[in-house]
Amino acid sequence: MLTLLSLSSSGAFVARPALHQAPAQNSVHVQMGLLNAVKGIFGDKKQDFLEADPYWDQSTIPVNTYKNKSPFVSKVVSVKRIVGPQATGETCHIIMDHEGKMPYWEGQSYGVIPPGENPKKPGKPNAVRLYSIASSRYGDDMTGTTTSLCVRRATYWCPELKADDPA
């Protein structure tokens, strides 16, 4: 049984079970359902804002679009823990809204500057940390305005202290 993707009233894609039909009809319905969902978001506007022509041309890949001295400030849309409570460390799925001002391609990473001061260099900002981008170039909502990061914070258990090691 195939699953159709449809656009909910909140603008999110929702998986709905398809009716039992012949395989040829199912594939047509899936394609039309996805096509209608994309048309619902974009209307008649072409979705080629991040496409390469020809497809192997990498000259338009955005690189080093912002620098440490003048960083882009993004809005965090959601942070969800994606591991269980007994898992070591903490892994979160973070969705950020960049308003389409920070385009990327698959395989790239974002440099993130955490707030606060660098504990090893008092008075200086924290160093840049690189995180691999976990979403396609079209973002989580297919508009090219969001980015997902999957971030793991490692924690270490100290058997002597019987607690998390702060180091």
Secondary structure, 3 states (H helix, E strand, C coil): CCEEEEECCCCCEEEEECCCCCHHHHHHHHHHHHHHHHHHHHCCCCCCCCCCCCCCCCCCCCCCCCCCCCCCCCEEEEEEECCCCCCCCEEEEEEEECCCCCCCCCCCEEEECCCCECCCCCCCECCCEEEEECCCCCCCCCCCCEEEEEEEECCEEECCCCEEECC
